[in-house]
Amino acid sequence: MIAQRINGALRPVPTGALYALGLVPLAILVAQAVTGGLGIDPVKVIEHRLGEVALQFLVAGLAITPLRRWTGVNLIRFRRAVGLLAFLYACLHLAVWVTLDLQFRWAEIGADIAKRPYITLGMAALVAMSPLALTSNTLAIRSLGAAAWGRLHRLTYLVALLAALHFLLLVKAWPVEPMVYLGLVLALLAVRAIGSPARASR
Amino acid sequence: GLVGPVSAAGFSTDEKPNTFEEISNYNNFYEFGTDKADPARHARGLTIDPWSVEIGGLVDRPGSYPLDDILKGVALEERIYRLRCVEAWSMVVPWIGFELRTLLDRVGVQPAARFVAFETLMRPDEMPGQRQAILDWPYREGLRLDEALHPLTILATGLYDDPLPKQNGAPLRLVVPWKYGFKSIKSIVKIRLVDQMPQTSWNMANPREYGFYSNVNPAVDHPRWSQASERRIGSGFFAPRIDTLPFNGYADQVASLYAGQDLAVDF
């Protein structure tokens, strides 16, 4: 079976490899920035790209459980790395917004977070991710207990939803891309509600 | 030349213009895609010769005016204007163009006219963005007649010493420097003088966010973002953020047009 062969092939891959792989988009971005390859307004490109990669990792994280249930491909081992990478990119995204975009205009930053729904949602997503990032280690799982830890980490569903809405609400018209992300998030949440197919419910 | 008779008249800013490359590679022209780099990528195939503009409505001499004919009657001049996008970024652009009012005078505006309505070319074959219903095509814009007749309001045909690049709205576009950039409609094929406030594309798409007037106003935020400041494109990572000025810094020239209007209502 293909799923078993994939699982077998992945067995020797250390989870550290995923962290290395996850930093590739950042490395590309830095390389492009240094060589002037980001176009006329590099700040916006960096800001958007960091946010987009964060959202991609969130979607990837949400896909891991359904993937195992429906296909048998087991990537659970890599889920912590995926989540922490999402958090890293989200933090960088915020940092670029505060420093290079808003340039420490704190009054405007505060007003934006309080008044603009898309920024409020984005900020809420990041805040909600923080306890998840802080408890993404074996010690935390042990001290919380697996059940409580699992309940806490269901916050991911909310985070992904907030992040996708954050993207959708910031654009001017109705372009396809943010709708695709929101669609993916909703689909991955819906799949969970449907439950597992019989053959995987062992 | 950098200093024309217009600079002497005080219409041009002495701020440093953005480069040709910046101005022609960072565009909002959704007919060619929603990414800022899309217009430069996709506008190449646009046919701009022959080009004519249908001028009609409440005018004495309606008709289809070939571009050559329109340009025969005008003196082109340089206007270095600030351009403030509704998305809170800005540039400084050295346009070549002529005052809209010279064209309106020529076609004879009738006394009943109160507004001017403009339309962009509709040609999905050459404008790939029009194959998606991002906006209700063709793109439409409008001005009140007094705004249209204001000497700051120009029709542009050039950029620096070159013809206007297609991604910037060739061969003929409006420039209204005290309003958000989307009011300055590109690649114009229709001008109508009318007695009612015309429909405008962004207002049709989202009336809560984009008003008919859309004067640059730091005190009236876009519902989704602040308009208090803007980033001046062109300095890479350190493009400075600057305070946005009422009427984009042209208040001395145009604020009187809106005397008695509440600009938070007529946004």
Interface residues (C-beta under 8 A of the other chain):
Chain A: A33 G36 G39 I40 D41 P42 V43 K44 L100 D101 L102 Q103 R105 E108 A111 D112 K115 R116 P117 Y118 I119 L169 L170 V171 K172 A173 W174 P175
Chain B: E21 E22 N25 Y26 Y30 T34 K36 A37 E87 W89 I134 L135 A205 D221 R224 W225 S226 A228 S229 R231 I233 G234 G236 F237 F238 A239 P240 R241
